[in-house]
Amino acid sequence: MTVTRDVDELKAALGSLAPPVLLDVRWALGDPDGHRHYLDAHIPGAVYVDLPTELAAPGTPELGRHPLPSVDTLQAAARRWGISSRVPVVVYDDAGNLAAARAWWLLRWAGLKDVTMLDGGLGAWTAAGYETAAGQEYALVEGDIELGEGHLPTLTADEAAARAESGTLLDARAVERYRGITEPIDPRAGHIPGAVSAPTAGNLDLDGLFFGPAALSERFADLDGPVGVYCGSGVNAAHEIAALAMIGVDAALYPGSWSQWSNDPKRPVATGPERFGPPEFNPSE
């Protein structure tokens, strides 16, 4: 599975006779100003995608903060973005693709095969000296894409619990949230019992680029059995699934993630360093 493309590849593709659809997915926990950031500076031709309203259904305690949208809702949005069959799609953000990975995963889940992330996102684009645009909105030709569902695996809460017992369930949140030291948004602190701590930040180098296959294989060397991934609300976990896909590991997403689990008083919660993955490594060594 091709997961990323670099900035030079994207620059060439945007100047071709058949350019890809380019989606700007600017979002971060606690920052509601993604659209303003897009208007300040974006890659020319990019369409802004609002993660909370276009890549998720309305959140509830029972389903989590960012439930998967219906296929009909996603298809209508994808057509608004200009996505048609046989047209490549590239997604990016300004934070190492931690948000854009949600669009990558969701479109793959809905059956779109030719979708990749811009490795390094907007930062890599500007570091390469390529221009940005500001304050622009684009009148796009509506697409005709037909989407489905279930092309990538998902887990229910019960299945996530089972995966932690028989297989590997990765917790992609920061270590402090996994341990239960802090919880900035959800009602209970801690993690799903048996889950392995593997923060998404460990997938990226200091420039916000994905580590190469050798380094990622080292990071995830201790996986045992089928793999599932969760995070706070099913967003950053998609980044972990992308990193695993780069080394040939198929992983299932628990979309409800901690925001669903922690809202259910019947679900047990673990705290402390119950089960950690391999220590952080320096791929240059």
C-alpha positions, 0 to 999 in steps of 0.5 A: 500500500502506497501511503505517502508521496513527497513534496517534489512528487506532488509539485510535479503532479499538480502541474500535470494535465491530470492533477490530484484532488488536494485536501487540506485537513487542518485540525488539532485538539483544542484548536477550532481555527483550522479554516482560518489557518487554511486561509492564512496559507495553504498549498495552491489548489487545496480544498479545506476539509473540516474534520469535525463536520465532514470526516465525522458524525456528531459526537455522543458519549455513547459513540465517542467524539468523532464517530465515523460518518455515514457513507452517504454523508461522506460521499456527498462531501467527497463530491463537493471536494471534487473527487471523481473515480480514477482521480488521485487524492492527496491529503495533508495538514500542518502537524505531521499528518496527525489529522490528515491521516483521518481523511486518508484512512476514512477514504480508504475505508470507503473504497478509494484506493488512490489516496496518499498523504503528503509526507511532512505536510505543509511544513515540508512544502514550504521548507522545499521553497514552494509557494503557498496561497492565502485567502482563496476559495476554489469553485470546483467541479463536483465529483462523481465518486461512488463510495462504500464502506468496510474496505478497512477493518474496524473494532467495536469496544468489545472487539477492542477488549478482546484484541488487547487480550489476544493480539495487540491493541496499541494506544496511540495517545501521549504516554501521560494520557495512557498512564492516567497522569493527565486527561484533558478532555475525556471523563476518566483517565487511563487506558484499556486494560492490556493495551500497549502504549505507542504514541503517534509522535514516535512515527515521525522524525524531527522534520515531521516526516514518517520514519522509513520502513527499517525504523518503523519495523524496529519500532513495532518489532514486538507486535503479537497477533492481530493488531488494533489501534485506538486513540482519544477519538479515532483520529490520531490512531489512523496515523498509527495504522498508516505507519503500520501499513508502510511496513506491511502490517494490517491494523484495525481501527477502534473508531470510538476509542477512549472517548467512547470507552471512558464514557461507559462506566461498565468498561474497566480502566487501567493506569500506570505503565501496565504494558509498554511497547519497545523503548524509543529508538534513534534510527541514526544509531 
